[in-house]
């Protein structure tokens, strides 16, 4: 499987049993924003990638699909 930004976001969310709404609330964006990221219609800002990295306790490069090391 090719790991890219959209697949990593969805994978991290689903592994933790979160809905798009729960993730959206946690990082202060709309549900539509999460959906757009996961459908590859838009990309998160650097600050939102940072927020997700902190929330999921993983490296930002992991979320970006640039690194397979989570921490």
C-alpha positions in Angstrom: 0.0 0.0 0.0 1.3 3.4 -0.9 1.3 5.6 2.2 0.5 9.3 1.6 -1.0 12.0 3.6 -4.6 11.0 3.0 -4.1 7.4 3.8 -2.1 8.1 6.9 -4.7 10.5 8.3 -7.5 8.0 7.7 -5.4 5.1 9.0 -4.5 6.9 12.2 -8.0 7.9 12.8 -9.5 4.5 12.2 -6.8 2.7 14.3 -7.9 4.8 17.3 -11.6 4.2 16.6 -12.3 7.8 15.9 -15.0 9.2 13.7 -14.2 12.1 11.4 -16.2 14.3 13.7 -14.2 13.3 16.7 -10.9 14.1 15.0 -12.3 17.3 13.7 -13.3 18.4 17.2 -9.9 17.4 18.6 -7.9 19.5 16.1 -10.5 22.3 15.7 -11.6 21.9 12.1 -14.8 21.0 10.4 -15.9 17.4 9.6 -15.9 18.5 5.9 -12.3 19.5 6.2 -11.3 16.0 7.5 -13.4 14.4 4.7 -11.6 16.6 2.1 -8.2 15.6 3.4 -9.1 11.9 3.4 -10.5 12.2 -0.1 -7.5 14.1 -1.3 -9.5 17.1 -2.3 -7.5 19.4 -0.1 -4.4 19.3 2.2 -4.0 20.3 5.8 -1.9 23.4 6.7 1.4 22.8 8.4 -0.1 23.9 11.7 -2.9 21.2 11.3 -0.3 18.6 10.5 1.5 19.6 13.7 -1.8 19.4 15.6 -2.4 15.9 14.3 1.1 14.8 15.1 0.7 15.9 18.7 -2.8 14.4 18.9 -1.8 11.0 17.5 1.7 11.1 19.2 3.5 10.5 15.9 6.1 12.3 13.8 4.8 14.9 11.3 6.9 13.1 8.6 4.9 9.9 9.4 1.6 11.7 8.7 3.0 13.1 5.5 4.0 9.6 4.4 7.7 10.6 4.2 8.8 8.3 7.0 7.7 4.9 8.3 8.9 5.6 11.8 6.0 6.8 14.0 8.2 8.3 16.7 
